[in-house]
Amino acid sequence: MHPEIALRNLADGFDGEVILPQDAGYESARRVWNQAIDRKPAAIARCRTRADAVAALALARETGLELAVRGGGHGFPGFSTTEGGLVLDLGPMKRIAVDADRRTAAVGPGVRWGELAAATARHGLAPVGGHVADVGVAGLTLGGGNGWFSRIFGLACDNLVAADVLTASGRVVRASADENEDLFWGLRGGGGNLGIVLEFTLRLHQVDTLLAGMVLHRLDDAADVLRFVSEYGASAPDEVNVAAAVLAAPPAPFVPEELHGRPVLALAMCHVGPLADGERALAAVRGAGRPFADLVEPTTFEVLQHMFDAQGRPTPYHMRSHLGGQPTGDLIDAVVEAGGGLTSPDSGVLLLPMGGAAGRVAPDASAFRHREASYCLEIGAAWRTGDEDARRHVDWADRTWTATRSWATGVEVNHLGDEGPEGVRRAYGYNYDRLARIKRTWDPGNLFRLNQNVPPA
């Protein structure tokens, strides 16, 4: 059947919405978070039910249209859209069912972390997600998922209990530790390679009031403070998470006016546990150097999840990233130099801690390999829509990535750009071959190829 006719037929009996180029909502529906990506799909199938997703997948398989699967649409390379293909948009599938007794939640693929944090907070529970509220649960979990709780509760993928998966053949199967174990292994870090997850069962944790917030330093003090943070982090308890970022200071009351828009060092931190323990555990890092602002206070995870909302708004973006061990002097110097040379007030360099519980999982226990990593370095170049010299921002990120590569041991698949097979192999290391064999079992035709792709073995 001709694809255009098939797309029109798909709309019949579809609970969601099939949006074609001539439809009024097409321009907004085709856009993804990274506004540097500008692709025009043949249609966007906004699925509301499992039956919608099954029907849309069948159409892609039968017509040969390139298939892009979208959960939150926050991926850096823009793989959740396509030029001339079909976008299977799971955004409307936002069911959240919390089982407080079992401390789990059944979560739809369109849910974002801020929405899940709000739903679970009503039960005194918290999910293990990322740092940004607007990021989708689906993509982050499937790629690994480093966040506020990674040191105490592991990565997001480590807290996946089970998944209902729409496979390339059109079947929906269950994957867990004792059902389709190979598929379950691959889902925990394997990205979108193996199927479309229609429901995640996620482990939740009891989290009461947190001690969390941000401490700010002038850039002149950044190298000394980062050296202290490196030493402090090497022996910090799992309950502590201290992330460092060099970014442009906001025009806020707690920032001296002469620093507005200028690069500063921010230490974003949290402690999970009794507040008195948190005060003791964070005292040294809060007191390091000469901070000009200390915004650390008792709060909730629901609030903490929104700390980086300003950095999460849609924008043109270019991400480069490494995983590595404890920060070296050379790495710290490179981070400070890059931060001092920001080409845009929207860009930044981040060092996000790992280790702890995330590092105690065996490297071959799931598709996510790099359990030895102590930190994730994110080099985020962001600029305003309409900037005619976007290349200088991209070049800044690429230069910083090259300058820090000697420190690196790998990369998390969630932070890869469109870096081709070499980047994908760097993400999976020795787990790549097993993932390729599992891909051969579940998607032998590589239908799910618009991702950080691992072709079938």
Secondary structure, DSSP 8 states (H G I E B T S, - for coil): --HHHHHHHHHTT-SSEEE-TTSTTHHHHH--SBTT-----SEEEE--SHHHHHHHHHHHHHH---EEEESS---TT-TT--SSSEEEE-TT---EEEETTTTEEEE-TT-BHHHHHHHHHTTTEE----S-TTSBHHHHHHH----TTHHHH--TGGGEEEEEEE-TTS-EEEEETTBSHHHHHHHTT-TTSS-EEEEEEEE-EE---EEEEEEEEEGGGHHHHHHHHHHHHHH--TTEEEEEEEEE--S-TTS-GGGTTSEEEEEEEEE-S-HHHHHHHHHHHHHSS--SEE--EEE-HHHHTTTTGGGGS-B-EEEEEEEESS--HHHHHHHHHHHHT-SSTT-EEEEEE--GGGGGS-TTSSS---TT-SEEEEEEEE--TT-TTHHHHHHHHHHHHHHTGGGEEE--GGG--S-HHHHHHHHHGGGHHHHHHHHHHH-TT--S-SSS-----
